């Protein structure tokens, strides 16, 4: 038999009634857990599943869960086990952001991302659920994870290095090796394959094609901002223009674009989430002049002074971004620009491309029917297939 240990029974009862576990009572009474367990059994007392912090703070726990904190984070903050917290949530029918069930539409979007090669953890963060939740739905639909550390570890490094040294971007290397651009990016960073620009503070200079495309996108959905010394560029499009986002990344692959996806919070009005496909171009000294001309006091303007390089290709990208058919002609959503800027751009379009336009309400530009027919034949060769519905 074990040696009998004298404990303060009055203090034991006080601690037990506070909801403390055997471990915590043992620490308070300076004895081992087994001693407390035996004494509790002798008195016919059940084990305390609920720690005092949980019993005293149910509203605090609810609030933390509503704020999106995970069970692991809360258990660490309140110094209780995840098991204890899980039981508490189950008993009180409490659900947090990470316990939320996904709608069928959410699951479809998540599985689409899984098929594109995104990790379960990345998708889980986008939808506010656990990676296990995503893995369950993925396996249920028979979708193999295309982004596993096991798969990354099997990349042919010799072939990867050969492609990397050719100056190919992550998208192009990914296509050659059957991986997503994120998979290639992860492998590259993990093994120290930094782009020359990041090692030597240099980036590939802009080609003429790059400049024409960037000017068009900046007149549409593109944005630039200074990141420390040099400017960087971002482009975002919705789910219907996913293919167009990757088309842009391919056309600008020499500038080392990084593509990723974001999913909005649940829209209370529509009850839906919205997916955005991003193309980020890293900071580049070649962007500085473009950025400085497009923005004055952080307000976007039309820099006509740069438009010697604005070509039919530029107009094609502007139209793919913000153009549409309207009546017998076309329309450009130039809402963010001033009337003065639009008048200058209107004159420029007429002078350089013989395109007649009208400034409409809400600062949009209507392209007259004859000019629209003239424009279509010139911009179609530059357009992504998924955007050609805009001119047909």
HUQUI-V509157 format. One record per pair of residues at least 12 apart in sequence whose C-alpha atoms are under 7 Angstrom apart, sorted by the first residue. I is the first residue (numbers start at 1). J is the second residue. Records with the same first field share a line. If there is no record, write none. Layout:
I=J ; J
This chain:
7=29
12=25
18=52
19=48 ; 50 ; 51 ; 52
20=48 ; 51 ; 52
21=48 ; 51
22=36 ; 37
49=84
50=84
51=80
53=78
62=94
65=96 ; 97
66=96 ; 97
68=96 ; 97 ; 98
70=98
71=85
97=128 ; 129
98=128 ; 129 ; 130
99=129
100=129
110=123
111=138
114=145
115=143
116=180
117=145 ; 146 ; 147 ; 180
118=147
119=147
120=134 ; 135
126=262 ; 263
127=263
147=183
152=183 ; 187
168=254
169=253 ; 254 ; 256
170=184 ; 185
203=284
204=254 ; 255
205=286
206=286
210=252
212=309 ; 310 ; 311 ; 313 ; 314
213=313 ; 314 ; 317
215=310 ; 314
216=314 ; 315 ; 317 ; 318
217=317 ; 318 ; 321
219=318
220=318 ; 321 ; 322
221=235 ; 236 ; 321
222=234 ; 235
223=235
224=291
225=291
227=283
230=283 ; 284 ; 285 ; 288
231=283 ; 284 ; 285 ; 287 ; 288 ; 291
232=281 ; 282 ; 283 ; 284 ; 287
233=280 ; 281 ; 282
234=279 ; 280 ; 281
235=278 ; 279 ; 280
236=276 ; 277 ; 278 ; 279
237=276 ; 277 ; 278
238=275 ; 276 ; 277
239=275 ; 276 ; 277
242=277
243=386
244=384 ; 386
245=277 ; 278 ; 279
247=384
249=279
255=281
256=281
257=279 ; 280 ; 281 ; 282
258=279 ; 280 ; 281
259=278 ; 279 ; 280
260=277 ; 278 ; 279
261=275 ; 276 ; 277 ; 278
262=275 ; 276 ; 277
263=275 ; 276
301=337 ; 341
302=341
312=378 ; 379
313=379 ; 382
315=379
316=379 ; 382 ; 383
319=332
320=387
324=390
325=390 ; 391
328=369
329=367 ; 368 ; 369 ; 372
330=366 ; 367 ; 368 ; 372
331=364 ; 365 ; 366 ; 367
332=364 ; 365 ; 366
333=364 ; 365
334=363 ; 364 ; 365
335=362 ; 363 ; 364
339=363
355=371
356=368 ; 371
376=391
